[in-house]
Amino acid sequence: MEGFLVSDHYHLYPKYLEMIIPQIKGVNVVYVEDIAEGLENAPKALVGLFYGRNVGKQVVMLSQMGEEVMNNKQIILKHYVEGYPNESDMEFKNSIIKLNVPEGSNVVVLMNLYLSCDPYMRSRMKNLEDSYVESFTPGYPITGCGVAKVLKSGDSNFQEGDLVWGMIGWEEYSIVTPAQSFLFKIHDKNVPLSYYTGILAYVGFYEVCSPKKGETVFVSAASGAVGQLVGQFAKMLGCYVVGSAGTKQKVDMLKSKFGFDEAFNYKEEQDLDAVLKRYFSDGIDIYFDNVGGKMFDAVLLNMKLHGRIAMCGMISQYNLKKTEGVHNLLSLIAKRIRMEGFIVSDHYHLYPKYLEMIIPQIKGGNIVYVEDIVEGLENAPNALVGLFYGRNVGKQVVMLEMAEEMMNNKQIILKHYVEGYPKESDMEFKNSIIKLNAPEGSNVVILKNLYLSCDPYMRNRMSKLEGSYIQSFTPGYLITGYGVSKVLKSGDSNFQEGDLVWGMTGWEEYTSIVTTTQSMFKIDHDKDGETVFVSAASGAVGQLVGQFAKMLGCYIVGSAGNKQKVDMLKTKFGFDEAFNYKEEQDLDATLMRYFPDGIDIYFENVGGKMLDAVLVNMKLHGRIAVCGMISQYNLDKTEGVHNLFCLIAKRIRMEGFLVFDYCHLYPKYLEMIIPQIKAGNIVYVEDIAEGLESAPSALVGLFSGLNVGKQVVMISCE
């Protein structure tokens, strides 16, 4: 008679598999299992073993191999927000998530590591319509840019263990589609992971502003995530850079850490125009706008000729029920300023180019970056809200997990030593926390337990044993036994992430063991089929713009101030549609009627309320040629334009221009226009007043809309 223990014969395992697997596949060997689902049912399954309740091998299934059920902490938006957001507008919630990749799908399962707190997220807390981004949905997780690790992948471009960045949920785990989440693989892990969100600064400065050495650059909100990089990019190029911030600490940091030439605290300045004149006596070439509002109005007065404004954000306006009006937009024309809004997702194709530039600079210490990092998902609402009060110093980041991943871990504990038949009450179902880290240089393996085996010998281990072949379980501690698991992390070269293994494991969800083995001809570049709107369209410029657009095959609508002019636009100049703006109570609704899909090109001659309505109705990447703002010329104070945030949301290019900058194009213009006039393809209407004494009346009538066509004074006919 011979007794034996399985542990004495593990060397025979390969031989056993060589025999058993062909037999199972050939159905020569069958096996019956009695499977209990869920760790909480493990005590009952084990106890039942000793009462003969099981039929076949008693197994506890914690998680199916293709479907892992996990606790998932989330930050939920409770309701749409008005005014400044509060932490109470968000909710910290525990939920359940199945970390499975359906067969044939291309979803990717992510464990989120870093979350980026960004000003634009405030807009998504509103009930938005026709915006460049969708509103968050109350009752569901907030989403934003972040860095994550791939746990499972149905997309061949992403493998388990890859570090990625893109749009992810404010939660511990996210299941995403790479295309919808703009997912990018992180190749160089030797730089701080949050640098990977810096492409916004790169695109805005290099692609939108087209900077040149020696130019003057002003950055608002300069100590923030984007501003600090823009300033350093400008210094690398040899520019003179000034930044604004909201505290002395931030101002000092701009100069001492980021190398700005000058910086100021805007909260301490009563006259922003005077401040900017002090720092930019000859004017500003480039303005990187993160703020909007009064700062933007002051900057417009201080821009140089042909200055460029990158519209990245307007954080001062995000929490207002009605945005502040901007009054100095005439400067766009007078100074021929180009102002362009942009969204980072349009420029992801530049990501490799950005990394090629930024990584060597970071490694060489030429670029520094300050982050304000808070730890733990539960602190994310406070971090996001603080952004709008200027509490952050540097880029605001929420770190969920990194080297040490903290997880909830369900366990089965032995309460006390057992006498007689074991009972479920001898065991306890408990929630604990586990750090899923494999220390560098160790042979620790982190397991996700899938199946636990209930075996008779385990009864002995519930007693206080002395001199036994196995050790007793320890009351107050975990029960252990044979099981099947999946490797999550490994410090042992014999085991790789994703391997399925069996052996002694804990009766818990996770076990850590130590192994022994993206004019019109010049500015707008209109394309065949585009939609074009011209204000003051019957005037000297508008009538020609409309006809040029029709020659190119565009759909063209014009506005004018009386019925005669409206009729002339359609019958004489060939406009597709035209309307009398004086008869329209709601210009926004009017433009939506004529442009249900939006406006590609707006030729601006009017300004004011018309411009505000047009901004709302522009298409993505629309272009606005600012030729004039006749509605504003006679006002003591120009009307405020409130919808400039659309420049950012819709990535609109808005550029002022003056004709004498383009006199060199006059021969080219005549070469085009004279044959068209002679062929009758272009017509021109003039309103001619005779005699110099009539000139004042003609000029004054221009501002009252009395002219029909180009207003001309004929002094002498020779």
Buried (B, 14 or more C-beta within 10 A) or exposed (E): EEEEEEEEEEEEEEEEEEEEEEEEEEEEEEEEEBBBEBBEBBBBBBBBBBEEEBEEBBBBBBBEEEEBBBBBBBBBBEEBBEEEBEBEBBBBBEBEBBBBBEEEEBBBBBBBBBBBBBBBBBBBBBEBEEBBBEBBEBEEBBBBBBBBBBBBBBBEEBBBBBBBBBBBBBBBBBBBEBEEBBBBBBEEEEBBBBBBBBBBBBBBBBBBBEBEEEBBBBBBBBBBBBBBBBBBBBBEBEBBBBBBBBBEEBBBBBBEBBBBBBBBBBEEBEEBBEBBBEBBEEBBBBBBBBBBBBBBBBBBBBBBEBBBBBBBBBBBBBBBEEBBBBBBBBBBBEBBBBBBBBBBBBBBEBBEBBBEBBBEBBEEEEBEBBBBBBEBBEBBBBBBBBBBEBBBBBBBBBBBBEEEBBBBBBBBBBEEBBEEEBEBEBBBBEEBEBBBBBEEEEBBBBBBBBBBBBBEEBBEBBBBBEEEEEEBBEBEEBBBBBBBBBBBBBBBEEBEBBBEBEBEBBBBBBBBBEBEEEBBBEBBEBEEEBBBBBBBBBBBBBBBBBBBBBEBEBBBBBBBBBEEBBBBBBEBBBBBBBBBBEEBEEBBEBBBEBBEEBBBBBBBBBBBBBBBBBBBBBBEBBBBBBBBBBBBEEEEEBBBBBBBBBBBBBBBBBBBBEEEEBEEBEEEEEEBBEEBEEEEEBBBBEBEBEEEEBBEEBEEBBEEBBBBBBBEBEEEEE
